[in-house]
Amino acid sequence: MNQLPLPTLFVSHGAPLFALEPGQTGPALRSWAQSLPVEPVLRGIVILSPHWMSRTPAVMSTAHPQTWHDFGGFPAALYALQYPAPGSPVLAKEVLALLQTAGIDAVADDKRPLDHGAWVPLMHLFPDASVPVVQVALPVGWGPAEVYAMGVALQRLRESGVLLVGSGSMTHNLGEFRGGAQAVAPYVTEFSRWIEAMIQKGDTAALLQYRELAPHALRAHPSDDHFLPLFFALGAAGGLSRPTYLSREVMYGMLAMDTFALN
């Protein structure tokens, strides 16, 4: 019997405090990870985070990535957290080969640590840190189409037990961050639900033009770095995939935590 490929995942990784304050999204991630099929055996995670931006495409190749607390001004308890997942030089070579085959000239980086865009959501998904992780960089200057193509290039890894994750944010206007509980800003809901509707329809063309077509796109994302991981997940999933939403939570009134699997 042919095994179904693993789903792909888009996760909004929120603020660094998401590691300590899981809200609704953290338990939803854990529950989803526990529901993954036994076959194919999960042998690795490939994750793209906007907190690693590079001049050229790059792939983490270290066997023992460090946990990088790439933020400041937070409680001491946050800096005490570690996510000691192993890396996978073997999987990194597979990723590099697939990217090269697709015409994406990527390089290995054997010193790159895991930034919080990777390890914070992974702490909720796989708290025992037992699954090897390979992070890929978001190249500076790339747009939705290029990031989508990177996901397409790695799509076949899903058939051999690799979970492909785009870690970003459904909305990310930190200029409006005030902290604490706030009423949800209407633009956050309007933007998020338009994106959901386009994904449900499979309208990749509209999504690739989201900055022109989506309501409040420039307010939701003054820069699009935190939205681009969505296109990595979409490309890896294939054009006919439909989302299974794990969370539509909004934190601080302006940070949409939309998280969904694509099957």
Summary of the structure (lengths in Angstrom):
residues: 263
radius of gyration: 17.0
end to end distance: 18.5
largest distance: 52.8
contacts: 890
relative contact order: 0.23
helix: 37%
strand: 19%
